[in-house]
Amino acid sequence: MGISKITRNYQITLPKDVRRVAGLKEGDEVTILIEGDKIIITKSDINPIMAAAGAWKGIKETGEEYQKRVRSEWKKREKRLNW
């Protein structure tokens, strides 16, 4: 599909037809994998930082509230198990 040179700063330019076929545009993130002697560049579908941030979406309690709730649950278990 195309050939690129590595610049003095170890950068490459993806040829226009590669960018078009892959649907890449300026600012897109890519994932780079090494498999044997091959370098595989794929378009990143998910930003890992935003995905991690989304894991907390909908959580209504503060850190202190969470800590109190967990400690309370442990105390209940201790009583139930006679620890």
mmCIF file of the N, C-alpha and C atoms, coordinates in Angstrom:
data_MODEL
# 
_entry.id   MODEL 
# 
loop_
_atom_site.group_PDB 
_atom_site.id 
_atom_site.type_symbol 
_atom_site.label_atom_id 
_atom_site.label_alt_id 
_atom_site.label_comp_id 
_atom_site.label_asym_id 
_atom_site.label_entity_id 
_atom_site.label_seq_id 
_atom_site.pdbx_PDB_ins_code 
_atom_site.Cartn_x 
_atom_site.Cartn_y 
_atom_site.Cartn_z 
_atom_site.occupancy 
_atom_site.B_iso_or_equiv 
_atom_site.pdbx_formal_charge 
_atom_site.auth_seq_id 
_atom_site.auth_comp_id 
_atom_site.auth_asym_id 
_atom_site.auth_atom_id 
_atom_site.pdbx_PDB_model_num 
ATOM 1   N N  . MET A 1 1  ? 0.805   -1.204  0.000  1.00 0.00 ? 1  MET A N  1 
ATOM 2   C CA . MET A 1 1  ? 0.000   0.000   0.000  1.00 0.00 ? 1  MET A CA 1 
ATOM 3   C C  . MET A 1 1  ? 0.843   1.261   0.000  1.00 0.00 ? 1  MET A C  1 
ATOM 4   N N  . GLY A 1 2  ? 2.038   1.171   0.519  1.00 0.00 ? 2  GLY A N  1 
ATOM 5   C CA . GLY A 1 2  ? 2.884   2.348   0.519  1.00 0.00 ? 2  GLY A CA 1 
ATOM 6   C C  . GLY A 1 2  ? 4.155   2.108   1.294  1.00 0.00 ? 2  GLY A C  1 
ATOM 7   N N  . ILE A 1 3  ? 5.107   2.978   1.088  1.00 0.00 ? 3  ILE A N  1 
ATOM 8   C CA . ILE A 1 3  ? 6.384   2.899   1.786  1.00 0.00 ? 3  ILE A CA 1 
ATOM 9   C C  . ILE A 1 3  ? 6.640   4.244   2.447  1.00 0.00 ? 3  ILE A C  1 
ATOM 10  N N  . SER A 1 4  ? 7.166   4.192   3.676  1.00 0.00 ? 4  SER A N  1 
ATOM 11  C CA . SER A 1 4  ? 7.535   5.408   4.401  1.00 0.00 ? 4  SER A CA 1 
ATOM 12  C C  . SER A 1 4  ? 8.950   5.269   4.905  1.00 0.00 ? 4  SER A C  1 
ATOM 13  N N  . LYS A 1 5  ? 9.607   6.399   5.068  1.00 0.00 ? 5  LYS A N  1 
ATOM 14  C CA . LYS A 1 5  ? 10.935  6.418   5.679  1.00 0.00 ? 5  LYS A CA 1 
ATOM 15  C C  . LYS A 1 5  ? 10.800  6.849   7.126  1.00 0.00 ? 5  LYS A C  1 
ATOM 16  N N  . ILE A 1 6  ? 11.712  6.373   7.934  1.00 0.00 ? 6  ILE A N  1 
ATOM 17  C CA . ILE A 1 6  ? 11.777  6.813   9.323  1.00 0.00 ? 6  ILE A CA 1 
ATOM 18  C C  . ILE A 1 6  ? 12.651  8.061   9.348  1.00 0.00 ? 6  ILE A C  1 
ATOM 19  N N  . THR A 1 7  ? 12.130  9.131   9.942  1.00 0.00 ? 7  THR A N  1 
ATOM 20  C CA . THR A 1 7  ? 12.871  10.389  9.996  1.00 0.00 ? 7  THR A CA 1 
ATOM 21  C C  . THR A 1 7  ? 13.926  10.345  11.086 1.00 0.00 ? 7  THR A C  1 
ATOM 22  N N  . ARG A 1 8  ? 14.711  11.395  11.150 1.00 0.00 ? 8  ARG A N  1 
ATOM 23  C CA . ARG A 1 8  ? 15.752  11.531  12.169 1.00 0.00 ? 8  ARG A CA 1 
ATOM 24  C C  . ARG A 1 8  ? 15.144  11.449  13.569 1.00 0.00 ? 8  ARG A C  1 
ATOM 25  N N  . ASN A 1 9  ? 13.889  11.874  13.729 1.00 0.00 ? 9  ASN A N  1 
ATOM 26  C CA . ASN A 1 9  ? 13.207  11.829  15.031 1.00 0.00 ? 9  ASN A CA 1 
ATOM 27  C C  . ASN A 1 9  ? 12.405  10.539  15.211 1.00 0.00 ? 9  ASN A C  1 
ATOM 28  N N  . TYR A 1 10 ? 12.666  9.540   14.381 1.00 0.00 ? 10 TYR A N  1 
ATOM 29  C CA . TYR A 1 10 ? 11.989  8.233   14.436 1.00 0.00 ? 10 TYR A CA 1 
ATOM 30  C C  . TYR A 1 10 ? 10.489  8.351   14.208 1.00 0.00 ? 10 TYR A C  1 
ATOM 31  N N  . GLN A 1 11 ? 10.087  9.244   13.340 1.00 0.00 ? 11 GLN A N  1 
ATOM 32  C CA . GLN A 1 11 ? 8.684   9.402   12.975 1.00 0.00 ? 11 GLN A CA 1 
ATOM 33  C C  . GLN A 1 11 ? 8.478   8.865   11.569 1.00 0.00 ? 11 GLN A C  1 
ATOM 34  N N  . ILE A 1 12 ? 7.221   8.471   11.295 1.00 0.00 ? 12 ILE A N  1 
ATOM 35  C CA . ILE A 1 12 ? 6.871   8.058   9.937  1.00 0.00 ? 12 ILE A CA 1 
ATOM 36  C C  . ILE A 1 12 ? 5.622   8.820   9.517  1.00 0.00 ? 12 ILE A C  1 
ATOM 37  N N  . THR A 1 13 ? 5.437   8.957   8.217  1.00 0.00 ? 13 THR A N  1 
ATOM 38  C CA . THR A 1 13 ? 4.215   9.537   7.676  1.00 0.00 ? 13 THR A CA 1 
ATOM 39  C C  . THR A 1 13 ? 3.455   8.408   7.002  1.00 0.00 ? 13 THR A C  1 
ATOM 40  N N  . LEU A 1 14 ? 2.202   8.232   7.380  1.00 0.00 ? 14 LEU A N  1 
ATOM 41  C CA . LEU A 1 14 ? 1.393   7.205   6.735  1.00 0.00 ? 14 LEU A CA 1 
ATOM 42  C C  . LEU A 1 14 ? 0.946   7.729   5.374  1.00 0.00 ? 14 LEU A C  1 
ATOM 43  N N  . PRO A 1 15 ? 1.120   6.937   4.328  1.00 0.00 ? 15 PRO A N  1 
ATOM 44  C CA . PRO A 1 15 ? 0.693   7.378   3.003  1.00 0.00 ? 15 PRO A CA 1 
ATOM 45  C C  . PRO A 1 15 ? -0.809  7.694   2.978  1.00 0.00 ? 15 PRO A C  1 
ATOM 46  N N  . LYS A 1 16 ? -1.183  8.600   2.086  1.00 0.00 ? 16 LYS A N  1 
ATOM 47  C CA . LYS A 1 16 ? -2.562  9.075   1.997  1.00 0.00 ? 16 LYS A CA 1 
ATOM 48  C C  . LYS A 1 16 ? -3.555  7.928   1.807  1.00 0.00 ? 16 LYS A C  1 
ATOM 49  N N  . ASP A 1 17 ? -3.240  6.977   0.923  1.00 0.00 ? 17 ASP A N  1 
ATOM 50  C CA . ASP A 1 17 ? -4.180  5.879   0.684  1.00 0.00 ? 17 ASP A CA 1 
ATOM 51  C C  . ASP A 1 17 ? -4.338  4.993   1.915  1.00 0.00 ? 17 ASP A C  1 
ATOM 52  N N  . VAL A 1 18 ? -3.281  4.845   2.708  1.00 0.00 ? 18 VAL A N  1 
ATOM 53  C CA . VAL A 1 18 ? -3.365  4.064   3.950  1.00 0.00 ? 18 VAL A CA 1 
ATOM 54  C C  . VAL A 1 18 ? -4.276  4.779   4.944  1.00 0.00 ? 18 VAL A C  1 
ATOM 55  N N  . ARG A 1 19 ? -4.089  6.091   5.085  1.00 0.00 ? 19 ARG A N  1 
ATOM 56  C CA . ARG A 1 19 ? -4.933  6.873   6.005  1.00 0.00 ? 19 ARG A CA 1 
ATOM 57  C C  . ARG A 1 19 ? -6.392  6.817   5.579  1.00 0.00 ? 19 ARG A C  1 
ATOM 58  N N  . ARG A 1 20 ? -6.626  6.919   4.278  1.00 0.00 ? 20 ARG A N  1 
ATOM 59  C CA . ARG A 1 20 ? -7.994  6.915   3.757  1.00 0.00 ? 20 ARG A CA 1 
ATOM 60  C C  . ARG A 1 20 ? -8.669  5.572   4.016  1.00 0.00 ? 20 ARG A C  1 
ATOM 61  N N  . VAL A 1 21 ? -7.999  4.485   3.671  1.00 0.00 ? 21 VAL A N  1 
ATOM 62  C CA . VAL A 1 21 ? -8.572  3.144   3.850  1.00 0.00 ? 21 VAL A CA 1 
ATOM 63  C C  . VAL A 1 21 ? -8.810  2.845   5.328  1.00 0.00 ? 21 VAL A C  1 
ATOM 64  N N  . ALA A 1 22 ? -7.874  3.268   6.181  1.00 0.00 ? 22 ALA A N  1 
ATOM 65  C CA . ALA A 1 22 ? -7.999  3.010   7.622  1.00 0.00 ? 22 ALA A CA 1 
ATOM 66  C C  . ALA A 1 22 ? -8.953  3.988   8.301  1.00 0.00 ? 22 ALA A C  1 
ATOM 67  N N  . GLY A 1 23 ? -9.337  5.047   7.596  1.00 0.00 ? 23 GLY A N  1 
ATOM 68  C CA . GLY A 1 23 ? -10.235 6.035   8.188  1.00 0.00 ? 23 GLY A CA 1 
ATOM 69  C C  . GLY A 1 23 ? -9.546  6.889   9.241  1.00 0.00 ? 23 GLY A C  1 
ATOM 70  N N  . LEU A 1 24 ? -8.256  7.114   9.068  1.00 0.00 ? 24 LEU A N  1 
ATOM 71  C CA . LEU A 1 24 ? -7.492  7.902   10.040 1.00 0.00 ? 24 LEU A CA 1 
ATOM 72  C C  . LEU A 1 24 ? -7.492  9.373   9.659  1.00 0.00 ? 24 LEU A C  1 
ATOM 73  N N  . LYS A 1 25 ? -7.600  10.216  10.673 1.00 0.00 ? 25 LYS A N  1 
ATOM 74  C CA . LYS A 1 25 ? -7.498  11.652  10.451 1.00 0.00 ? 25 LYS A CA 1 
ATOM 75  C C  . LYS A 1 25 ? -6.601  12.250  11.523 1.00 0.00 ? 25 LYS A C  1 
ATOM 76  N N  . GLU A 1 26 ? -6.193  13.474  11.326 1.00 0.00 ? 26 GLU A N  1 
ATOM 77  C CA . GLU A 1 26 ? -5.297  14.139  12.270 1.00 0.00 ? 26 GLU A CA 1 
ATOM 78  C C  . GLU A 1 26 ? -5.892  14.116  13.672 1.00 0.00 ? 26 GLU A C  1 
ATOM 79  N N  . GLY A 1 27 ? -5.079  13.751  14.642 1.00 0.00 ? 27 GLY A N  1 
ATOM 80  C CA . GLY A 1 27 ? -5.521  13.703  16.037 1.00 0.00 ? 27 GLY A CA 1 
ATOM 81  C C  . GLY A 1 27 ? -5.991  12.332  16.487 1.00 0.00 ? 27 GLY A C  1 
ATOM 82  N N  . ASP A 1 28 ? -6.257  11.415  15.536 1.00 0.00 ? 28 ASP A N  1 
ATOM 83  C CA . ASP A 1 28 ? -6.668  10.060  15.916 1.00 0.00 ? 28 ASP A CA 1 
ATOM 84  C C  . ASP A 1 28 ? -5.524  9.363   16.646 1.00 0.00 ? 28 ASP A C  1 
ATOM 85  N N  . GLU A 1 29 ? -5.886  8.464   17.537 1.00 0.00 ? 29 GLU A N  1 
ATOM 86  C CA . GLU A 1 29 ? -4.882  7.670   18.238 1.00 0.00 ? 29 GLU A CA 1 
ATOM 87  C C  . GLU A 1 29 ? -4.792  6.302   17.586 1.00 0.00 ? 29 GLU A C  1 
ATOM 88  N N  . VAL A 1 30 ? -3.585  5.758   17.574 1.00 0.00 ? 30 VAL A N  1 
ATOM 89  C CA . VAL A 1 30 ? -3.367  4.426   17.025 1.00 0.00 ? 30 VAL A CA 1 
ATOM 90  C C  . VAL A 1 30 ? -2.704  3.555   18.079 1.00 0.00 ? 30 VAL A C  1 
ATOM 91  N N  . THR A 1 31 ? -2.895  2.262   17.933 1.00 0.00 ? 31 THR A N  1 
ATOM 92  C CA . THR A 1 31 ? -2.253  1.285   18.801 1.00 0.00 ? 31 THR A CA 1 
ATOM 93  C C  . THR A 1 31 ? -1.149  0.617   17.993 1.00 0.00 ? 31 THR A C  1 
ATOM 94  N N  . ILE A 1 32 ? 0.009   0.463   18.606 1.00 0.00 ? 32 ILE A N  1 
ATOM 95  C CA . ILE A 1 32 ? 1.147   -0.138  17.920 1.00 0.00 ? 32 ILE A CA 1 
ATOM 96  C C  . ILE A 1 32 ? 1.511   -1.437  18.625 1.00 0.00 ? 32 ILE A C  1 
ATOM 97  N N  . LEU A 1 33 ? 1.516   -2.532  17.875 1.00 0.00 ? 33 LEU A N  1 
ATOM 98  C CA . LEU A 1 33 ? 1.844   -3.852  18.409 1.00 0.00 ? 33 LEU A CA 1 
ATOM 99  C C  . LEU A 1 33 ? 3.050   -4.409  17.670 1.00 0.00 ? 33 LEU A C  1 
ATOM 100 N N  . ILE A 1 34 ? 3.826   -5.206  18.360 1.00 0.00 ? 34 ILE A N  1 
ATOM 101 C CA . ILE A 1 34 ? 4.955   -5.904  17.745 1.00 0.00 ? 34 ILE A CA 1 
ATOM 102 C C  . ILE A 1 34 ? 4.623   -7.391  17.760 1.00 0.00 ? 34 ILE A C  1 
ATOM 103 N N  . GLU A 1 35 ? 4.657   -8.019  16.593 1.00 0.00 ? 35 GLU A N  1 
ATOM 104 C CA . GLU A 1 35 ? 4.454   -9.461  16.480 1.00 0.00 ? 35 GLU A CA 1 
ATOM 105 C C  . GLU A 1 35 ? 5.604   -10.021 15.657 1.00 0.00 ? 35 GLU A C  1 
ATOM 106 N N  . GLY A 1 36 ? 6.554   -10.619 16.355 1.00 0.00 ? 36 GLY A N  1 
ATOM 107 C CA . GLY A 1 36 ? 7.746   -11.115 15.669 1.00 0.00 ? 36 GLY A CA 1 
ATOM 108 C C  . GLY A 1 36 ? 8.531   -9.954  15.096 1.00 0.00 ? 36 GLY A C  1 
ATOM 109 N N  . ASP A 1 37 ? 8.728   -9.976  13.766 1.00 0.00 ? 37 ASP A N  1 
ATOM 110 C CA . ASP A 1 37 ? 9.457   -8.879  13.125 1.00 0.00 ? 37 ASP A CA 1 
ATOM 111 C C  . ASP A 1 37 ? 8.517   -7.879  12.459 1.00 0.00 ? 37 ASP A C  1 
ATOM 112 N N  . LYS A 1 38 ? 7.221   -7.956  12.797 1.00 0.00 ? 38 LYS A N  1 
ATOM 113 C CA . LYS A 1 38 ? 6.225   -7.062  12.197 1.00 0.00 ? 38 LYS A CA 1 
ATOM 114 C C  . LYS A 1 38 ? 5.773   -6.001  13.193 1.00 0.00 ? 38 LYS A C  1 
ATOM 115 N N  . ILE A 1 39 ? 5.542   -4.810  12.688 1.00 0.00 ? 39 ILE A N  1 
ATOM 116 C CA . ILE A 1 39 ? 4.958   -3.720  13.467 1.00 0.00 ? 39 ILE A CA 1 
ATOM 117 C C  . ILE A 1 39 ? 3.548   -3.527  12.936 1.00 0.00 ? 39 ILE A C  1 
ATOM 118 N N  . ILE A 1 40 ? 2.566   -3.650  13.817 1.00 0.00 ? 40 ILE A N  1 
ATOM 119 C CA . ILE A 1 40 ? 1.167   -3.546  13.411 1.00 0.00 ? 40 ILE A CA 1 
ATOM 120 C C  . ILE A 1 40 ? 0.578   -2.281  14.016 1.00 0.00 ? 40 ILE A C  1 
ATOM 121 N N  . ILE A 1 41 ? 0.058   -1.415  13.158 1.00 0.00 ? 41 ILE A N  1 
ATOM 122 C CA . ILE A 1 41 ? -0.550  -0.163  13.602 1.00 0.00 ? 41 ILE A CA 1 
ATOM 123 C C  . ILE A 1 41 ? -2.041  -0.257  13.315 1.00 0.00 ? 41 ILE A C  1 
ATOM 124 N N  . THR A 1 42 ? -2.854  -0.103  14.357 1.00 0.00 ? 42 THR A N  1 
ATOM 125 C CA . THR A 1 42 ? -4.302  -0.140  14.192 1.00 0.00 ? 42 THR A CA 1 
ATOM 126 C C  . THR A 1 42 ? -4.920  1.108   14.808 1.00 0.00 ? 42 THR A C  1 
ATOM 127 N N  . LYS A 1 43 ? -6.063  1.486   14.281 1.00 0.00 ? 43 LYS A N  1 
ATOM 128 C CA . LYS A 1 43 ? -6.784  2.638   14.816 1.00 0.00 ? 43 LYS A CA 1 
ATOM 129 C C  . LYS A 1 43 ? -7.324  2.270   16.193 1.00 0.00 ? 43 LYS A C  1 
ATOM 130 N N  . SER A 1 44 ? -7.093  3.133   17.169 1.00 0.00 ? 44 SER A N  1 
ATOM 131 C CA . SER A 1 44 ? -7.590  2.883   18.524 1.00 0.00 ? 44 SER A CA 1 
ATOM 132 C C  . SER A 1 44 ? -9.061  3.250   18.578 1.00 0.00 ? 44 SER A C  1 
ATOM 133 N N  . ASP A 1 45 ? -9.871  2.300   19.020 1.00 0.00 ? 45 ASP A N  1 
ATOM 134 C CA . ASP A 1 45 ? -11.299 2.556   19.146 1.00 0.00 ? 45 ASP A CA 1 
ATOM 135 C C  . ASP A 1 45 ? -11.630 3.190   20.484 1.00 0.00 ? 45 ASP A C  1 
ATOM 136 N N  . ILE A 1 46 ? -10.864 2.832   21.501 1.00 0.00 ? 46 ILE A N  1 
ATOM 137 C CA . ILE A 1 46 ? -11.184 3.281   22.854 1.00 0.00 ? 46 ILE A CA 1 
ATOM 138 C C  . ILE A 1 46 ? -9.971  3.956   23.464 1.00 0.00 ? 46 ILE A C  1 
ATOM 139 N N  . ASN A 1 47 ? -10.186 5.125   24.010 1.00 0.00 ? 47 ASN A N  1 
ATOM 140 C CA . ASN A 1 47 ? -9.138  5.810   24.760 1.00 0.00 ? 47 ASN A CA 1 
ATOM 141 C C  . ASN A 1 47 ? -9.091  5.164   26.141 1.00 0.00 ? 47 ASN A C  1 
ATOM 142 N N  . PRO A 1 48 ? -8.000  4.512   26.531 1.00 0.00 ? 48 PRO A N  1 
ATOM 143 C CA . PRO A 1 48 ? -7.963  3.798   27.806 1.00 0.00 ? 48 PRO A CA 1 
ATOM 144 C C  . PRO A 1 48 ? -8.197  4.692   29.018 1.00 0.00 ? 48 PRO A C  1 
ATOM 145 N N  . ILE A 1 49 ? -7.773  5.939   28.942 1.00 0.00 ? 49 ILE A N  1 
ATOM 146 C CA . ILE A 1 49 ? -7.992  6.855   30.062 1.00 0.00 ? 49 ILE A CA 1 
ATOM 147 C C  . ILE A 1 49 ? -9.479  7.145   30.212 1.00 0.00 ? 49 ILE A C  1 
ATOM 148 N N  . MET A 1 50 ? -10.128 7.432   29.088 1.00 0.00 ? 50 MET A N  1 
ATOM 149 C CA . MET A 1 50 ? -11.558 7.733   29.144 1.00 0.00 ? 50 MET A CA 1 
ATOM 150 C C  . MET A 1 50 ? -12.355 6.481   29.518 1.00 0.00 ? 50 MET A C  1 
ATOM 151 N N  . ALA A 1 51 ? -11.913 5.326   29.079 1.00 0.00 ? 51 ALA A N  1 
ATOM 152 C CA . ALA A 1 51 ? -12.597 4.087   29.444 1.00 0.00 ? 51 ALA A CA 1 
ATOM 153 C C  . ALA A 1 51 ? -12.511 3.858   30.941 1.00 0.00 ? 51 ALA A C  1 
ATOM 154 N N  . ALA A 1 52 ? -11.330 4.104   31.517 1.00 0.00 ? 52 ALA A N  1 
ATOM 155 C CA . ALA A 1 52 ? -11.165 3.943   32.965 1.00 0.00 ? 52 ALA A CA 1 
ATOM 156 C C  . ALA A 1 52 ? -12.012 4.959   33.711 1.00 0.00 ? 52 ALA A C  1 
ATOM 157 N N  . ALA A 1 53 ? -12.050 6.178   33.223 1.00 0.00 ? 53 ALA A N  1 
ATOM 158 C CA . ALA A 1 53 ? -12.859 7.215   33.871 1.00 0.00 ? 53 ALA A CA 1 
ATOM 159 C C  . ALA A 1 53 ? -14.334 6.844   33.803 1.00 0.00 ? 53 ALA A C  1 
ATOM 160 N N  . GLY A 1 54 ? -14.737 6.232   32.709 1.00 0.00 ? 54 GLY A N  1 
ATOM 161 C CA . GLY A 1 54 ? -16.133 5.837   32.553 1.00 0.00 ? 54 GLY A CA 1 
ATOM 162 C C  . GLY A 1 54 ? -16.547 4.731   33.506 1.00 0.00 ? 54 GLY A C  1 
ATOM 163 N N  . ALA A 1 55 ? -15.586 4.005   34.041 1.00 0.00 ? 55 ALA A N  1 
ATOM 164 C CA . ALA A 1 55 ? -15.900 2.932   34.985 1.00 0.00 ? 55 ALA A CA 1 
ATOM 165 C C  . ALA A 1 55 ? -16.528 3.487   36.257 1.00 0.00 ? 55 ALA A C  1 
ATOM 166 N N  . TRP A 1 56 ? -16.256 4.744   36.570 1.00 0.00 ? 56 TRP A N  1 
ATOM 167 C CA . TRP A 1 56 ? -16.777 5.357   37.794 1.00 0.00 ? 56 TRP A CA 1 
ATOM 168 C C  . TRP A 1 56 ? -18.053 6.158   37.548 1.00 0.00 ? 56 TRP A C  1 
ATOM 169 N N  . LYS A 1 57 ? -18.509 6.187   36.310 1.00 0.00 ? 57 LYS A N  1 
ATOM 170 C CA . LYS A 1 57 ? -19.720 6.936   35.984 1.00 0.00 ? 57 LYS A CA 1 
ATOM 171 C C  . LYS A 1 57 ? -20.902 6.361   36.761 1.00 0.00 ? 57 LYS A C  1 
ATOM 172 N N  . GLY A 1 58 ? -21.666 7.212   37.363 1.00 0.00 ? 58 GLY A N  1 
ATOM 173 C CA . GLY A 1 58 ? -22.839 6.771   38.102 1.00 0.00 ? 58 GLY A CA 1 
ATOM 174 C C  . GLY A 1 58 ? -22.576 6.510   39.573 1.00 0.00 ? 58 GLY A C  1 
ATOM 175 N N  . ILE A 1 59 ? -21.325 6.521   40.003 1.00 0.00 ? 59 ILE A N  1 
ATOM 176 C CA . ILE A 1 59 ? -21.001 6.330   41.416 1.00 0.00 ? 59 ILE A CA 1 
ATOM 177 C C  . ILE A 1 59 ? -21.356 7.616   42.148 1.00 0.00 ? 59 ILE A C  1 
ATOM 178 N N  . LYS A 1 60 ? -22.220 7.489   43.137 1.00 0.00 ? 60 LYS A N  1 
ATOM 179 C CA . LYS A 1 60 ? -22.711 8.675   43.825 1.00 0.00 ? 60 LYS A CA 1 
ATOM 180 C C  . LYS A 1 60 ? -21.998 8.940   45.148 1.00 0.00 ? 60 LYS A C  1 
ATOM 181 N N  . GLU A 1 61 ? -21.363 7.930   45.731 1.00 0.00 ? 61 GLU A N  1 
ATOM 182 C CA . GLU A 1 61 ? -20.768 8.124   47.046 1.00 0.00 ? 61 GLU A CA 1 
ATOM 183 C C  . GLU A 1 61 ? -19.334 8.640   46.950 1.00 0.00 ? 61 GLU A C  1 
ATOM 184 N N  . THR A 1 62 ? -18.926 9.370   47.974 1.00 0.00 ? 62 THR A N  1 
ATOM 185 C CA . THR A 1 62 ? -17.553 9.869   48.042 1.00 0.00 ? 62 THR A CA 1 
ATOM 186 C C  . THR A 1 62 ? -16.637 8.740   48.501 1.00 0.00 ? 62 THR A C  1 
ATOM 187 N N  . GLY A 1 63 ? -15.340 8.996   48.463 1.00 0.00 ? 63 GLY A N  1 
ATOM 188 C CA . GLY A 1 63 ? -14.377 8.010   48.938 1.00 0.00 ? 63 GLY A CA 1 
ATOM 189 C C  . GLY A 1 63 ? -14.584 7.684   50.405 1.00 0.00 ? 63 GLY A C  1 
ATOM 190 N N  . GLU A 1 64 ? -14.871 8.719   51.203 1.00 0.00 ? 64 GLU A N  1 
ATOM 191 C CA . GLU A 1 64 ? -15.104 8.507   52.640 1.00 0.00 ? 64 GLU A CA 1 
ATOM 192 C C  . GLU A 1 64 ? -16.367 7.683   52.870 1.00 0.00 ? 64 GLU A C  1 
ATOM 193 N N  . GLU A 1 65 ? -17.418 7.978   52.113 1.00 0.00 ? 65 GLU A N  1 
ATOM 194 C CA . GLU A 1 65 ? -18.661 7.215   52.253 1.00 0.00 ? 65 GLU A CA 1 
ATOM 195 C C  . GLU A 1 65 ? -18.441 5.751   51.880 1.00 0.00 ? 65 GLU A C  1 
ATOM 196 N N  . TYR A 1 66 ? -17.683 5.529   50.819 1.00 0.00 ? 66 TYR A N  1 
ATOM 197 C CA . TYR A 1 66 ? -17.372 4.164   50.397 1.00 0.00 ? 66 TYR A CA 1 
ATOM 198 C C  . TYR A 1 66 ? -16.606 3.433   51.495 1.00 0.00 ? 66 TYR A C  1 
ATOM 199 N N  . GLN A 1 67 ? -15.604 4.108   52.056 1.00 0.00 ? 67 GLN A N  1 
ATOM 200 C CA . GLN A 1 67 ? -14.790 3.505   53.109 1.00 0.00 ? 67 GLN A CA 1 
ATOM 201 C C  . GLN A 1 67 ? -15.651 3.146   54.321 1.00 0.00 ? 67 GLN A C  1 
ATOM 202 N N  . LYS A 1 68 ? -16.548 4.034   54.734 1.00 0.00 ? 68 LYS A N  1 
ATOM 203 C CA . LYS A 1 68 ? -17.431 3.766   55.875 1.00 0.00 ? 68 LYS A CA 1 
ATOM 204 C C  . LYS A 1 68 ? -18.344 2.581   55.584 1.00 0.00 ? 68 LYS A C  1 
ATOM 205 N N  . ARG A 1 69 ? -18.875 2.539   54.357 1.00 0.00 ? 69 ARG A N  1 
ATOM 206 C CA . ARG A 1 69 ? -19.784 1.447   53.989 1.00 0.00 ? 69 ARG A CA 1 
ATOM 207 C C  . ARG A 1 69 ? -19.052 0.109   54.021 1.00 0.00 ? 69 ARG A C  1 
ATOM 208 N N  . VAL A 1 70 ? -17.853 0.053   53.471 1.00 0.00 ? 70 VAL A N  1 
ATOM 209 C CA . VAL A 1 70 ? -17.089 -1.199  53.439 1.00 0.00 ? 70 VAL A CA 1 
ATOM 210 C C  . VAL A 1 70 ? -16.725 -1.640  54.852 1.00 0.00 ? 70 VAL A C  1 
ATOM 211 N N  . ARG A 1 71 ? -16.291 -0.699  55.688 1.00 0.00 ? 71 ARG A N  1 
ATOM 212 C CA . ARG A 1 71 ? -15.948 -1.048  57.069 1.00 0.00 ? 71 ARG A CA 1 
ATOM 213 C C  . ARG A 1 71 ? -17.170 -1.555  57.823 1.00 0.00 ? 71 ARG A C  1 
ATOM 214 N N  . SER A 1 72 ? -18.311 -0.942  57.572 1.00 0.00 ? 72 SER A N  1 
ATOM 215 C CA . SER A 1 72 ? -19.554 -1.378  58.216 1.00 0.00 ? 72 SER A CA 1 
ATOM 216 C C  . SER A 1 72 ? -19.908 -2.806  57.786 1.00 0.00 ? 72 SER A C  1 
ATOM 217 N N  . GLU A 1 73 ? -19.744 -3.093  56.498 1.00 0.00 ? 73 GLU A N  1 
ATOM 218 C CA . GLU A 1 73 ? -20.025 -4.442  56.000 1.00 0.00 ? 73 GLU A CA 1 
ATOM 219 C C  . GLU A 1 73 ? -19.090 -5.464  56.646 1.00 0.00 ? 73 GLU A C  1 
ATOM 220 N N  . TRP A 1 74 ? -17.819 -5.105  56.821 1.00 0.00 ? 74 TRP A N  1 
ATOM 221 C CA . TRP A 1 74 ? -16.876 -6.019  57.456 1.00 0.00 ? 74 TRP A CA 1 
ATOM 222 C C  . TRP A 1 74 ? -17.238 -6.254  58.920 1.00 0.00 ? 74 TRP A C  1 
ATOM 223 N N  . LYS A 1 75 ? -17.670 -5.212  59.621 1.00 0.00 ? 75 LYS A N  1 
ATOM 224 C CA . LYS A 1 75 ? -18.075 -5.377  61.027 1.00 0.00 ? 75 LYS A CA 1 
ATOM 225 C C  . LYS A 1 75 ? -19.267 -6.316  61.134 1.00 0.00 ? 75 LYS A C  1 
ATOM 226 N N  . LYS A 1 76 ? -20.217 -6.194  60.213 1.00 0.00 ? 76 LYS A N  1 
ATOM 227 C CA . LYS A 1 76 ? -21.379 -7.091  60.208 1.00 0.00 ? 76 LYS A CA 1 
ATOM 228 C C  . LYS A 1 76 ? -20.933 -8.538  59.984 1.00 0.00 ? 76 LYS A C  1 
ATOM 229 N N  . ARG A 1 77 ? -19.996 -8.744  59.067 1.00 0.00 ? 77 ARG A N  1 
ATOM 230 C CA . ARG A 1 77 ? -19.489 -10.097 58.811 1.00 0.00 ? 77 ARG A CA 1 
ATOM 231 C C  . ARG A 1 77 ? -18.769 -10.653 60.037 1.00 0.00 ? 77 ARG A C  1 
ATOM 232 N N  . GLU A 1 78 ? -17.968 -9.796  60.680 1.00 0.00 ? 78 GLU A N  1 
ATOM 233 C CA . GLU A 1 78 ? -17.247 -10.238 61.877 1.00 0.00 ? 78 GLU A CA 1 
ATOM 234 C C  . GLU A 1 78 ? -18.218 -10.690 62.954 1.00 0.00 ? 78 GLU A C  1 
ATOM 235 N N  . LYS A 1 79 ? -19.290 -9.943  63.156 1.00 0.00 ? 79 LYS A N  1 
ATOM 236 C CA . LYS A 1 79 ? -20.293 -10.320 64.163 1.00 0.00 ? 79 LYS A CA 1 
ATOM 237 C C  . LYS A 1 79 ? -20.947 -11.637 63.785 1.00 0.00 ? 79 LYS A C  1 
ATOM 238 N N  . ARG A 1 80 ? -21.335 -11.743 62.521 1.00 0.00 ? 80 ARG A N  1 
ATOM 239 C CA . ARG A 1 80 ? -22.023 -12.937 62.052 1.00 0.00 ? 80 ARG A CA 1 
ATOM 240 C C  . ARG A 1 80 ? -21.137 -14.172 62.174 1.00 0.00 ? 80 ARG A C  1 
ATOM 241 N N  . LEU A 1 81 ? -19.833 -14.023 61.922 1.00 0.00 ? 81 LEU A N  1 
ATOM 242 C CA . LEU A 1 81 ? -18.911 -15.155 61.953 1.00 0.00 ? 81 LEU A CA 1 
ATOM 243 C C  . LEU A 1 81 ? -18.217 -15.322 63.301 1.00 0.00 ? 81 LEU A C  1 
ATOM 244 N N  . ASN A 1 82 ? -18.547 -14.458 64.255 1.00 0.00 ? 82 ASN A N  1 
ATOM 245 C CA . ASN A 1 82 ? -17.949 -14.479 65.597 1.00 0.00 ? 82 ASN A CA 1 
ATOM 246 C C  . ASN A 1 82 ? -16.428 -14.381 65.543 1.00 0.00 ? 82 ASN A C  1 
ATOM 247 N N  . TRP A 1 83 ? -15.900 -13.446 64.825 1.00 0.00 ? 83 TRP A N  1 
ATOM 248 C CA . TRP A 1 83 ? -14.446 -13.248 64.730 1.00 0.00 ? 83 TRP A CA 1 
ATOM 249 C C  . TRP A 1 83 ? -13.980 -12.418 65.865 1.00 0.00 ? 83 TRP A C  1 
# 
